[in-house]
Amino acid sequence: MEIEQTGLPGIGLRHEFTTRSGRRVAVVSHRTGRRDLVIYDPHDPDQACETVTLNDDEADALAELLGAPRIIRRLNELHREVEGLVSEKLPIPANSPYAGRPMGDAQVRTRTGASIVAIVRGAQIVASPAPDFVLAAGDVVVVVGSADSVQAVAGILADG
């Protein structure tokens, strides 16, 4: 699927794509942090027939609803295709040296070869978290790698 990105001077960015059925859908990310979900008129592709403004919680909920099943499906496919690949959910203990610190500080991939592919915080799922994502006690980190590398990540998150 091809996603087009367009800079909107003074506003932010628009990401849009066309569905298999021919409908154009866009997300406009404003510099203020506001996001608009835009559905275009099927008869006039330059005319929006519906615009829904989403606050942070609503945008996170929609991303979770749309993204979580895809992440799980991709992990399951990888497990079938790559022998020896495992994924584990590892909690961040309250006494972890990385609780309250950016994820990148742990240097998990460099130190173990495993990858953190998602963070679960309460009902929220953060897919492909950036290195500056701040971990919190109680977060659950989804790690993918060999059994040994995943165990090494568990040790890093618990003890440093």
CORTAWO-V471937 format. One record per residue. N is the residue number from 1. RES is the residue in one small letter. OMEGA is omega in whole degrees, -180 to 180 (none if undefined). Layout:
n=[N N]
res=[RES RES]
omega=[OMEGA OMEGA]
This chain:
n=[1 2 3 4 5 6 7 8 9 10 11 12 13 14 15 16 17 18 19 20 21 22 23 24 25 26 27 28 29 30 31 32 33 34 35 36 37 38 39 40 41 42 43 44 45 46 47 48 49 50 51 52 53 54 55 56 57 58 59 60 61 62 63 64 65 66 67 68 69 70 71 72 73 74 75 76 77 78 79 80 81 82 83 84 85 86 87 88 89 90 91 92 93 94 95 96 97 98 99 100 101 102 103 104 105 106 107 108 109 110 111 112 113 114 115 116 117 118 119 120 121 122 123 124 125 126 127 128 129 130 131 132 133 134 135 136 137 138 139 140 141 142 143 144 145 146 147 148 149 150 151 152 153 154 155 156 157 158 159 160]
res=[m e i e q t g l p g i g l r h e f t t r s g r r v a v v s h r t g r r d l v i y d p h d p d q a c e t v t l n d d e a d a l a e l l g a p r i i r r l n e l h r e v e g l v s e k l p i p a n s p y a g r p m g d a q v r t r t g a s i v a i v r g a q i v a s p a p d f v l a a g d v v v v v g s a d s v q a v a g i l a d g]
omega=[-180 178 179 177 -179 174 178 -175 179 -177 -177 -178 173 174 -178 177 178 -180 179 -180 176 179 176 -179 179 169 176 179 -178 178 -180 -177 178 176 177 172 -174 174 -177 178 -178 -179 178 -173 177 -178 176 176 178 175 179 177 -177 172 -176 -178 180 179 178 -180 180 178 179 -179 -178 -172 -174 -180 179 179 -179 180 180 178 179 177 179 180 179 -175 -172 179 178 179 178 172 -179 172 -177 179 172 -180 -180 -178 179 176 -179 175 -178 -179 177 -179 -178 179 -178 -180 -175 -176 -180 -175 -173 -174 178 -179 171 -175 179 174 175 178 -176 179 -176 175 176 179 178 -178 179 -180 -179 177 -177 178 178 175 -178 174 173 -177 176 -174 178 178 174 179 -179 -178 178 176 178 177 178 178 179 -178 -179 -170 -178 none]
